[in-house]
Amino acid sequence: MKKYLVDSTADERATLQAVVRRGKTSARKVTRARILLHAARGATNAAVGGRAGYRTGTVAGACSHETIRRVLKKSASSRG
């Protein structure tokens, strides 16, 4: 089982949680934020997919370094 190490700060997790709670962004962005929050807890792709209801390929794509950087950057810019 593949596992992505998503190392995030408290501020980054707060940003992702705000994206999920706010619900005023695209479904894709909310999906990625949910996946990243689960992955930050140390779950495998299959476990994240099972909890969140996504395929493991979707989880793998959301956990790429480029996607993480892009989601956090866009979320931070929309907050302030």
Secondary structure, 3 states (H helix, E strand, C coil): CCCCCCCCCHHHHHHHHHHHHHCCCCHHHHHHHHHHHHHHCCCCHHHHHHHHCCCHHHHHHHCCHHHHHHHHHHHHHHHC
